[in-house]
Amino acid sequence: MKKCMIGERYGSLVVIEKVKIPGKPKTYWRCRCDCGNTCTVEDSHLKNGHTKSCGCRRRIRLQEKRLDLTGQRYGRLVVLGPAAGLTEKRDGTVEQSRSSEGDHTDRPDRMSDYWLCQCDCGKQCICRKENLRSGVTRSCGCLQEAQRKVNMKKAIHFMDGTCYEESHPFYGRNLCGADRVQKDIFQ
C-alpha cells in the first residue's frame, strides 16, 4: 500500500492531495509550488526527483543561462544588443517598431534570439543568435556582394586569356599580378 505523501516537500513542491486520473493505474498528487502554481505530478516523479517544480525553475534557469552577445564580433558584425522592440525595414534600416509585427512580442521567451548588429560597412541589421554563433550570418549582406564581385573578376580574368593553368615549366607574373601563372611563350 502506498503511503500518504500529503504535506511532504519535494524540491519546490508541497503535496496537497491525491488525484485519481481515470484510465491510469499510477498514483498522482496535486502539488503547490513555491511560486503559487498548482500542478499534478506522478508519484514516482516526485520520489526520484525528476519533478521538482511546476516548471518555474526551468524558466528561471533558462533566463540565467541566456547568453549576452553584446560587444562580440561575428565576421564583419559587432553585436550592439538585443533587438527587442526593433524591426528591420526592406531598405536595410532599423527602427523602433510601432506594432507587435516583427518585434516578437507574441513570443517573449524568444526575444533574446534576435540581436541588433552593426556591420563594418556601417549598416545595422537584426540577426538570429543561432546564425551568428554558427557562422551562417557574417555580415549585413555586403560580404556576399563583395565575394560576388571578386568571383566575377576571376571569371572575366580567365575568360580574356591572360591567365593559364600551371602545366608548363615557364612561370611568371600575369597582368593581374598573381604569382605562379604560366607565361605565354608562344607570343
Residue frames as a rotation matrix with the C-alpha (Angstrom) as fourth column:
MET 1
0.578 0.816 0.000 0.00
0.816 -0.578 0.000 0.00
0.000 0.000 -1.000 0.00
LYS 2
-0.158 -0.621 0.768 1.24
0.575 -0.690 -0.440 3.46
0.803 0.372 0.466 -0.87
LYS 3
-0.371 -0.039 -0.928 1.97
0.892 -0.293 -0.344 5.83
-0.258 -0.955 0.143 1.95
CYS 4
0.743 0.664 0.087 0.26
0.669 -0.731 -0.132 9.18
-0.024 0.156 -0.987 2.27
MET 5
-0.310 -0.921 0.238 2.52
0.938 -0.337 -0.081 11.95
0.154 0.198 0.968 0.97
ILE 6
0.547 0.592 0.592 0.26
0.492 -0.800 0.345 14.92
0.677 0.102 -0.729 1.83
GLY 7
0.986 -0.162 -0.026 2.29
-0.090 -0.668 0.739 17.73
-0.137 -0.726 -0.674 3.37
GLU 8
0.322 -0.926 0.196 5.67
0.613 0.362 0.702 16.40
-0.721 -0.106 0.684 2.20
ARG 9
0.632 -0.229 -0.741 8.05
-0.502 -0.848 -0.166 18.65
-0.590 0.477 -0.651 0.28
TYR 10
0.316 -0.546 0.776 9.84
0.766 0.629 0.131 17.62
-0.560 0.553 0.617 -2.93
GLY 11
-0.543 -0.571 0.615 12.04
0.803 -0.568 0.182 20.45
0.246 0.593 0.767 -4.22
SER 12
-0.962 0.237 0.133 9.73
-0.252 -0.961 -0.111 23.46
0.102 -0.140 0.985 -4.58
LEU 13
-0.245 0.922 -0.298 6.58
-0.358 0.200 0.912 21.32
0.901 0.330 0.281 -4.46
VAL 14
-0.831 0.169 0.530 4.42
-0.482 0.258 -0.837 20.56
-0.278 -0.951 -0.133 -1.43
VAL 15
-0.822 0.530 -0.207 1.90
0.302 0.716 0.630 17.72
0.482 0.455 -0.749 -1.84
ILE 16
-0.661 0.669 0.340 -1.71
-0.744 -0.641 -0.186 18.89
0.093 -0.376 0.922 -1.30
GLU 17
0.204 0.812 0.546 -3.92
-0.700 0.511 -0.499 15.93
-0.685 -0.281 0.672 -2.22
LYS 18
-0.681 -0.306 0.665 -4.08
0.139 0.839 0.527 12.60
-0.719 0.451 -0.529 -4.01
VAL 19
-0.086 0.611 -0.787 -5.59
-0.872 -0.428 -0.237 12.72
-0.482 0.666 0.570 -7.51
LYS 20
-0.203 0.120 0.972 -7.20
0.280 0.958 -0.060 9.81
-0.938 0.260 -0.228 -9.34
ILE 21
-0.391 0.035 -0.920 -6.91
-0.819 -0.469 0.330 10.06
-0.420 0.882 0.212 -13.12
PRO 22
0.532 0.709 0.463 -9.41
-0.409 0.694 -0.593 7.76
-0.742 0.126 0.659 -14.86
GLY 23
0.987 -0.084 -0.138 -7.79
-0.075 0.519 -0.851 5.09
0.144 0.851 0.506 -17.03
LYS 24
0.131 -0.991 0.032 -4.33
-0.450 -0.088 -0.888 5.50
0.883 0.101 -0.458 -15.48
PRO 25
0.632 0.159 -0.758 -3.20
0.414 0.758 0.504 2.95
0.655 -0.633 0.414 -12.90
LYS 26
-0.417 -0.893 -0.169 -0.41
0.667 -0.174 -0.724 5.11
0.617 -0.415 0.668 -11.44
THR 27
0.334 0.466 -0.819 -0.81
0.914 -0.371 0.162 7.37
-0.228 -0.803 -0.550 -8.44
TYR 28
-0.220 -0.338 0.915 -0.84
0.565 -0.809 -0.163 11.14
0.795 0.481 0.369 -8.98
TRP 29
-0.067 0.110 -0.992 -0.58
0.937 -0.335 -0.101 14.00
-0.343 -0.936 -0.080 -6.50
ARG 30
0.626 0.243 0.741 -1.72
0.455 -0.886 -0.094 17.61
0.633 0.396 -0.665 -6.74
CYS 31
-0.052 -0.765 -0.643 1.11
0.991 -0.121 0.063 19.82
-0.126 -0.633 0.764 -5.53
ARG 32
0.971 0.238 -0.005 1.53
0.238 -0.970 -0.055 23.53
-0.018 0.052 -0.998 -4.78
CYS 33
0.160 -0.950 0.267 4.73
0.819 -0.023 -0.574 25.12
0.551 0.310 0.774 -5.96
ASP 34
-0.267 -0.378 -0.887 6.59
0.840 -0.543 -0.021 27.85
-0.473 -0.750 0.462 -4.04
CYS 35
-0.986 -0.104 0.131 5.68
0.161 -0.805 0.571 30.25
0.046 0.584 0.811 -6.88
GLY 36
-0.543 0.840 -0.022 1.95
-0.562 -0.382 -0.733 29.69
-0.624 -0.386 0.680 -6.12
ASN 37
-0.164 0.464 -0.871 1.00
-0.910 0.270 0.315 27.47
0.381 0.844 0.378 -9.07
THR 38
0.135 0.217 0.967 -0.51
-0.567 0.817 -0.104 24.03
-0.813 -0.534 0.233 -8.67
CYS 39
-0.169 -0.211 -0.963 0.32
-0.932 0.351 0.086 21.01
0.320 0.912 -0.256 -10.78
THR 40
0.810 0.419 0.409 -0.42
-0.506 0.853 0.127 17.29
-0.296 -0.310 0.903 -10.94
VAL 41
-0.093 -0.951 -0.295 2.64
-0.969 0.154 -0.193 15.03
0.229 0.267 -0.936 -10.71
GLU 42
0.536 0.192 -0.822 3.12
-0.196 0.975 0.100 11.29
0.821 0.107 0.560 -10.93
ASP 43
0.982 -0.052 0.184 4.11
-0.166 0.250 0.954 9.59
-0.096 -0.967 0.236 -7.67
SER 44
0.569 -0.807 0.159 7.40
0.785 0.590 0.190 8.17
-0.247 0.017 0.969 -8.98
HIS 45
0.223 -0.482 0.847 8.48
0.565 -0.644 -0.516 11.53
0.794 0.594 0.128 -10.45
LEU 46
0.714 0.046 0.699 8.25
-0.475 -0.702 0.531 13.15
0.515 -0.711 -0.479 -7.02
LYS 47
0.924 -0.298 0.241 10.14
-0.033 0.565 0.825 10.32
-0.382 -0.770 0.512 -5.31
ASN 48
0.404 -0.827 0.391 13.03
0.890 0.455 0.044 10.06
-0.214 0.330 0.919 -7.81
GLY 49
-0.076 -0.458 -0.886 13.48
0.344 -0.846 0.408 13.82
-0.936 -0.273 0.221 -8.07
HIS 50
-0.500 -0.084 0.862 12.50
0.864 0.024 0.503 14.07
-0.062 0.996 0.060 -11.75
THR 51
0.147 0.618 0.772 9.91
0.460 -0.734 0.500 16.77
0.876 0.282 -0.392 -10.99
LYS 52
-0.517 -0.446 -0.731 10.96
0.853 -0.200 -0.482 19.47
0.069 -0.872 0.484 -8.54
SER 53
-0.714 0.334 -0.616 8.70
-0.076 -0.910 -0.407 22.36
-0.696 -0.244 0.675 -9.53
CYS 54
0.351 0.924 0.151 5.73
0.217 0.077 -0.973 23.29
-0.911 0.374 -0.174 -11.68
GLY 55
0.425 -0.289 0.858 8.14
0.901 0.040 -0.432 24.37
0.091 0.957 0.277 -14.42
CYS 56
0.993 0.001 0.115 9.03
-0.010 -0.995 0.096 27.77
0.114 -0.097 -0.989 -12.99
ARG 57
0.470 -0.881 0.060 12.55
-0.080 0.026 0.996 26.63
-0.879 -0.473 -0.058 -12.02
ARG 58
0.048 -0.415 0.908 13.25
0.883 0.443 0.156 25.62
-0.468 0.794 0.388 -15.62
ARG 59
0.693 0.277 0.666 12.22
0.597 -0.738 -0.314 29.08
0.405 0.615 -0.676 -16.87
ILE 60
0.919 -0.394 -0.018 14.44
-0.289 -0.705 0.648 30.77
-0.268 -0.590 -0.761 -14.26
ARG 61
0.231 -0.872 0.431 17.37
0.262 0.482 0.836 28.51
-0.937 -0.080 0.340 -15.12
LEU 62
0.227 -0.087 0.970 16.97
0.972 0.080 -0.220 29.28
-0.059 0.993 0.103 -18.83
GLN 63
0.925 0.136 0.354 16.96
0.173 -0.982 -0.076 33.01
0.337 0.131 -0.932 -18.11
GLU 64
0.694 -0.720 0.029 20.15
-0.287 -0.239 0.928 32.67
-0.661 -0.652 -0.372 -16.08
LYS 65
0.008 -0.705 0.709 21.84
0.535 0.602 0.593 30.71
-0.845 0.375 0.382 -18.88
ARG 66
0.851 0.400 0.339 20.75
0.492 -0.385 -0.780 33.21
-0.182 0.831 -0.525 -21.56
LEU 67
-0.110 -0.977 0.181 23.82
0.973 -0.068 0.221 34.41
-0.204 0.200 0.958 -23.42
ASP 68
0.703 0.186 -0.687 24.65
0.098 -0.981 -0.165 38.09
-0.705 0.049 -0.708 -23.67
LEU 69
0.327 -0.546 0.772 26.22
0.934 0.310 -0.177 38.60
-0.143 0.779 0.611 -27.10
THR 70
0.993 0.121 -0.001 26.62
0.120 -0.985 -0.127 42.38
-0.016 0.126 -0.992 -26.69
GLY 71
0.533 -0.827 -0.178 30.03
-0.702 -0.550 0.453 43.57
-0.473 -0.117 -0.873 -27.89
GLN 72
-0.005 -0.551 0.835 31.02
0.126 0.828 0.547 40.27
-0.992 0.108 0.065 -29.50
ARG 73
-0.141 -0.159 -0.977 32.25
-0.889 -0.414 0.195 40.16
-0.435 0.896 -0.083 -33.11
TYR 74
0.140 0.220 0.965 30.99
0.273 0.929 -0.251 37.65
-0.952 0.299 0.070 -35.66
GLY 75
0.093 -0.207 0.974 32.68
0.995 0.056 -0.083 38.14
-0.037 0.977 0.211 -39.04
ARG 76
-0.649 -0.285 0.705 32.03
0.441 -0.896 0.044 41.76
0.620 0.340 0.708 -40.03
LEU 77
0.299 0.898 0.322 29.27
0.079 -0.359 0.930 42.18
0.951 -0.253 -0.178 -37.42
VAL 78
-0.916 -0.401 -0.025 29.54
0.077 -0.113 -0.991 43.60
0.394 -0.909 0.134 -33.90
VAL 79
-0.101 0.925 -0.366 26.54
0.804 0.293 0.517 42.89
0.586 -0.242 -0.774 -31.66
LEU 80
-0.585 -0.033 0.810 25.04
-0.195 -0.964 -0.180 46.10
0.787 -0.264 0.557 -30.22
GLY 81
-0.793 0.351 0.498 22.36
-0.510 0.064 -0.858 44.47
-0.333 -0.934 0.128 -28.07
PRO 82
-0.562 0.673 0.482 19.04
0.566 0.737 -0.370 42.61
-0.604 0.065 -0.794 -28.05
ALA 83
-0.962 0.208 0.178 16.67
0.047 -0.516 0.856 43.56
0.270 0.831 0.486 -30.87
ALA 84
-0.386 0.868 -0.312 13.53
0.898 0.277 -0.341 43.58
-0.210 -0.412 -0.887 -28.70
GLY 85
0.343 0.667 -0.661 11.11
0.452 -0.734 -0.507 46.19
-0.823 -0.125 -0.554 -30.00
LEU 86
-0.301 -0.502 -0.811 13.06
-0.534 -0.616 0.580 46.82
-0.790 0.607 -0.083 -33.23
THR 87
0.638 0.444 0.630 12.17
0.302 0.608 -0.734 45.98
-0.708 0.659 0.253 -36.80
GLU 88
-0.569 -0.820 -0.055 14.27
0.153 -0.171 0.973 45.87
-0.808 0.545 0.223 -39.94
LYS 89
0.419 0.719 -0.555 12.79
-0.417 -0.390 -0.821 47.59
-0.807 0.575 0.137 -42.98
ARG 90
0.814 -0.028 0.580 13.19
0.458 0.646 -0.611 46.33
-0.357 0.763 0.539 -46.54
ASP 91
0.811 -0.525 0.257 15.72
-0.132 -0.592 -0.795 49.05
0.570 0.611 -0.550 -47.33
GLY 92
0.091 -0.825 -0.558 18.00
0.568 0.503 -0.651 47.71
0.818 -0.258 0.514 -44.58
THR 93
-0.489 -0.241 0.838 17.36
-0.432 -0.767 -0.474 50.40
0.757 -0.594 0.271 -41.95
VAL 94
-0.459 0.285 -0.841 16.40
0.743 0.642 -0.188 49.52
0.487 -0.712 -0.507 -38.39
GLU 95
-0.533 0.330 0.779 13.74
-0.409 -0.907 0.105 51.43
0.741 -0.263 0.618 -36.45
GLN 96
-0.884 0.327 0.334 11.65
-0.265 0.238 -0.934 51.21
-0.385 -0.914 -0.124 -33.29
SER 97
-0.778 0.627 0.037 8.55
0.444 0.508 0.738 49.16
0.444 0.591 -0.673 -34.10
ARG 98
-0.692 0.625 0.362 5.13
-0.688 -0.723 -0.069 50.76
0.219 -0.296 0.930 -33.71
SER 99
0.494 0.866 -0.074 3.22
-0.817 0.492 0.302 47.49
0.298 -0.089 0.951 -33.73
SER 100
0.340 -0.332 0.880 3.86
-0.535 0.702 0.471 43.98
-0.774 -0.631 0.061 -32.49
GLU 101
0.994 0.037 0.101 4.54
0.062 0.567 -0.822 42.87
-0.088 0.823 0.561 -36.06
GLY 102
0.551 -0.834 -0.002 8.17
0.104 0.072 -0.992 41.82
0.828 0.546 0.126 -36.30
ASP 103
-0.048 -0.642 0.765 9.23
-0.772 -0.462 -0.436 42.58
0.633 -0.612 -0.474 -32.74
HIS 104
-0.402 -0.144 -0.904 8.40
0.089 0.977 -0.196 39.09
0.911 -0.159 -0.379 -31.44
THR 105
-0.651 0.215 0.728 6.25
-0.741 -0.386 -0.549 40.34
0.163 -0.897 0.411 -28.54
ASP 106
0.494 0.846 -0.203 3.95
-0.788 0.534 0.307 37.40
0.368 0.008 0.930 -29.17
ARG 107
0.721 -0.360 -0.592 6.86
0.414 0.909 -0.050 35.15
0.556 -0.209 0.804 -28.09
PRO 108
0.776 -0.408 0.481 8.63
-0.573 -0.775 0.267 36.97
0.264 -0.483 -0.835 -25.23
ASP 109
0.678 -0.546 0.492 10.72
-0.052 0.633 0.773 33.89
-0.733 -0.549 0.400 -24.42
ARG 110
0.412 -0.501 0.761 12.28
0.881 0.433 -0.192 34.13
-0.233 0.750 0.620 -27.89
MET 111
0.999 0.038 0.020 13.11
0.042 -0.965 -0.258 37.87
0.010 0.259 -0.966 -27.82
SER 112
0.420 -0.907 0.001 16.74
-0.485 -0.223 0.846 37.17
-0.767 -0.356 -0.533 -26.92
ASP 113
0.258 -0.293 0.921 17.10
0.640 0.766 0.065 35.13
-0.724 0.572 0.385 -30.12
TYR 114
0.566 0.012 0.824 17.29
0.736 -0.458 -0.499 38.33
0.372 0.889 -0.268 -32.20
TRP 115
0.158 -0.648 -0.745 20.18
0.703 -0.456 0.545 40.79
-0.694 -0.610 0.383 -31.89
LEU 116
0.993 0.084 -0.085 20.89
0.017 -0.803 -0.596 44.21
-0.119 0.590 -0.799 -33.35
CYS 117
0.259 -0.947 0.192 24.28
0.773 0.322 0.547 44.23
-0.579 0.007 0.815 -35.09
GLN 118
0.688 -0.206 -0.696 26.50
-0.433 -0.886 -0.165 46.89
-0.583 0.415 -0.699 -36.66
CYS 119
0.761 -0.420 0.495 28.35
0.635 0.640 -0.433 45.86
-0.135 0.644 0.753 -39.81
ASP 120
-0.184 -0.931 -0.314 31.83
0.663 -0.353 0.660 47.16
-0.726 -0.087 0.683 -40.71
CYS 121
-0.560 0.020 0.828 30.26
0.763 -0.376 0.526 48.80
0.321 0.927 0.195 -43.78
GLY 122
-0.973 0.147 0.176 28.09
-0.202 -0.913 -0.353 50.98
0.109 -0.380 0.919 -41.48
LYS 123
-0.181 0.967 -0.179 24.69
-0.497 0.067 0.865 49.29
0.849 0.245 0.469 -41.87
GLN 124
-0.637 0.120 0.761 22.72
-0.696 0.335 -0.635 47.87
-0.331 -0.934 -0.130 -38.98
CYS 125
-0.259 0.575 -0.776 20.84
-0.515 0.597 0.615 44.60
0.817 0.559 0.142 -39.20
ILE 126
0.180 0.397 0.900 18.88
-0.947 0.317 0.050 42.23
-0.265 -0.862 0.433 -36.97
CYS 127
-0.299 -0.420 -0.857 20.25
-0.630 0.761 -0.153 38.68
0.717 0.494 -0.492 -36.81
ARG 128
0.839 0.525 -0.141 19.26
-0.294 0.657 0.694 35.42
0.457 -0.541 0.706 -35.13
LYS 129
0.431 -0.664 0.611 21.54
-0.814 0.006 0.581 34.26
-0.390 -0.748 -0.538 -32.33
GLU 130
0.534 -0.196 0.822 21.96
0.165 0.978 0.126 30.78
-0.829 0.069 0.555 -33.87
ASN 131
0.866 -0.182 0.466 23.01
0.469 -0.024 -0.883 32.23
0.172 0.983 0.064 -37.23
LEU 132
0.662 -0.665 0.347 25.61
-0.657 -0.737 -0.159 34.49
0.362 -0.123 -0.924 -35.62
ARG 133
0.322 -0.546 0.773 27.12
-0.740 0.365 0.565 31.76
-0.591 -0.754 -0.287 -33.43
SER 134
0.532 -0.082 0.843 27.20
0.324 0.939 -0.113 29.13
-0.782 0.333 0.526 -36.20
GLY 135
-0.531 -0.802 -0.274 28.79
0.088 -0.373 0.924 31.49
-0.843 0.466 0.268 -38.75
VAL 136
-0.077 0.590 0.804 25.83
0.962 0.254 -0.094 31.46
-0.260 0.766 -0.587 -41.16
THR 137
0.859 0.339 0.385 25.48
0.418 -0.897 -0.142 35.25
0.297 0.282 -0.912 -40.82
ARG 138
0.024 -0.938 -0.345 28.78
0.969 -0.064 0.240 37.14
-0.248 -0.340 0.907 -41.01
SER 139
-0.955 -0.277 -0.104 27.69
0.244 -0.936 0.252 40.48
-0.167 0.216 0.962 -42.44
CYS 140
-0.280 0.883 -0.378 24.66
-0.272 -0.450 -0.850 42.59
-0.921 -0.135 0.367 -43.36
GLY 141
0.728 0.451 0.516 24.89
0.353 0.399 -0.846 41.21
-0.587 0.799 0.131 -46.90
CYS 142
0.730 -0.498 -0.469 27.88
-0.655 -0.706 -0.270 43.27
-0.196 0.504 -0.841 -48.02
LEU 143
-0.233 -0.839 0.491 30.26
-0.563 0.528 0.635 40.29
-0.793 -0.128 -0.596 -47.66
GLN 144
0.101 0.366 0.925 28.20
0.523 0.772 -0.362 38.27
-0.846 0.521 -0.114 -50.14
GLU 145
0.962 0.263 -0.074 28.18
0.100 -0.591 -0.801 41.23
-0.254 0.763 -0.595 -52.56
ALA 146
0.357 -0.910 -0.210 31.95
-0.844 -0.411 0.344 41.68
-0.399 0.054 -0.915 -52.24
GLN 147
-0.328 -0.455 0.828 32.53
-0.133 0.890 0.436 37.96
-0.935 0.032 -0.352 -52.85
ARG 148
0.553 0.609 0.568 30.27
0.529 0.269 -0.805 38.12
-0.643 0.746 -0.174 -55.90
LYS 149
0.887 -0.272 -0.374 32.41
-0.431 -0.780 -0.454 40.95
-0.168 0.563 -0.809 -57.33
VAL 150
-0.092 -0.967 0.236 35.65
-0.769 0.220 0.600 39.01
-0.632 -0.126 -0.764 -56.69
ASN 151
-0.135 0.112 0.985 34.22
0.287 0.955 -0.069 35.92
-0.949 0.273 -0.161 -58.36
MET 152
0.868 0.484 0.115 33.11
0.276 -0.276 -0.921 38.00
-0.414 0.831 -0.373 -61.35
LYS 153
0.542 -0.748 -0.383 36.62
-0.798 -0.601 0.045 39.49
-0.264 0.281 -0.923 -61.73
LYS 154
-0.346 -0.666 0.661 38.13
-0.411 0.741 0.531 36.00
-0.843 -0.088 -0.530 -61.61
ALA 155
0.255 0.535 0.806 35.70
0.504 0.638 -0.583 34.71
-0.825 0.555 -0.107 -64.22
ILE 156
0.975 0.085 -0.207 36.43
-0.106 -0.640 -0.761 37.62
-0.197 0.763 -0.615 -66.57
HIS 157
0.226 -0.973 -0.043 40.19
-0.845 -0.218 0.489 37.26
-0.485 -0.074 -0.871 -65.98
PHE 158
-0.371 -0.352 0.859 40.17
-0.017 0.928 0.373 33.60
-0.929 0.124 -0.350 -67.02
MET 159
0.511 0.681 0.524 37.91
0.537 0.223 -0.813 34.29
-0.671 0.698 -0.251 -69.99
ASP 160
0.897 -0.105 -0.430 40.03
-0.336 -0.794 -0.507 37.04
-0.288 0.599 -0.747 -71.54
GLY 161
0.855 -0.514 -0.076 43.05
0.327 0.645 -0.691 34.72
0.404 0.566 0.719 -71.95
THR 162
0.345 -0.776 0.528 45.53
-0.627 -0.610 -0.485 36.42
0.698 -0.163 -0.697 -69.62
CYS 163
-0.039 -0.310 0.950 45.74
-0.937 0.341 0.073 33.51
-0.346 -0.888 -0.303 -67.22
TYR 164
0.137 -0.006 -0.991 46.79
-0.600 0.795 -0.088 29.91
0.788 0.606 0.105 -67.94
GLU 165
0.974 0.199 0.106 46.87
-0.210 0.626 0.751 26.78
0.083 -0.754 0.651 -65.83
GLU 166
0.209 -0.942 0.264 50.16
-0.900 -0.080 0.428 25.65
-0.382 -0.327 -0.864 -64.27
SER 167
0.867 0.092 0.490 51.09
0.046 0.964 -0.263 22.90
-0.497 0.250 0.831 -66.73
HIS 168
0.706 -0.655 0.268 54.23
0.322 -0.039 -0.946 24.35
0.630 0.754 0.183 -68.35
PRO 169
0.212 -0.691 -0.691 57.63
0.977 0.152 0.148 24.86
0.003 -0.707 0.708 -66.64
PHE 170
-0.727 -0.489 0.483 57.82
0.515 -0.852 -0.088 28.57
0.454 0.185 0.871 -67.60
TYR 171
0.297 0.820 -0.489 56.04
0.951 -0.210 0.227 30.69
0.084 -0.533 -0.842 -64.99
GLY 172
-0.771 -0.511 0.379 55.88
0.463 -0.859 -0.217 34.41
0.437 0.009 0.900 -64.45
ARG 173
-0.603 0.601 -0.525 53.57
0.267 -0.468 -0.843 37.20
-0.752 -0.648 0.121 -63.39
ASN 174
-0.273 0.581 0.766 50.41
0.955 0.066 0.290 37.81
0.118 0.811 -0.573 -65.39
LEU 175
-0.411 0.140 0.901 48.62
0.267 -0.926 0.266 41.11
0.872 0.349 0.344 -65.96
CYS 176
0.644 0.729 0.231 46.73
-0.036 -0.273 0.961 40.92
0.764 -0.628 -0.149 -62.66
GLY 177
0.013 -0.750 0.662 49.94
-0.844 -0.364 -0.395 40.38
0.537 -0.553 -0.638 -60.65
ALA 178
0.831 0.313 0.460 49.20
-0.521 0.726 0.449 36.82
-0.193 -0.613 0.766 -59.48
ASP 179
-0.216 -0.970 0.113 52.25
-0.901 0.243 0.359 34.62
-0.376 -0.024 -0.926 -58.90
ARG 180
-0.664 -0.234 0.710 52.89
-0.122 0.971 0.206 31.22
-0.738 0.050 -0.673 -60.49
VAL 181
0.606 0.794 -0.042 50.91
-0.135 0.050 -0.990 31.88
-0.784 0.606 0.137 -63.66
GLN 182
0.085 -0.597 0.798 52.32
0.756 0.560 0.338 30.35
-0.649 0.574 0.499 -66.79
LYS 183
-0.296 -0.278 -0.914 53.96
-0.372 -0.848 0.378 32.75
-0.880 0.452 0.147 -69.28
ASP 184
0.831 0.505 0.232 52.65
0.066 0.325 -0.944 32.61
-0.552 0.800 0.236 -72.80
ILE 185
-0.110 -0.994 -0.014 55.89
0.001 -0.015 1.000 31.60
-0.994 0.110 0.002 -74.54
PHE 186
-0.212 0.077 0.974 54.26
0.893 0.421 0.161 31.43
-0.398 0.904 -0.158 -77.96
GLN 187
0.829 0.554 -0.074 53.59
0.483 -0.777 -0.402 35.17
-0.281 0.298 -0.912 -78.31
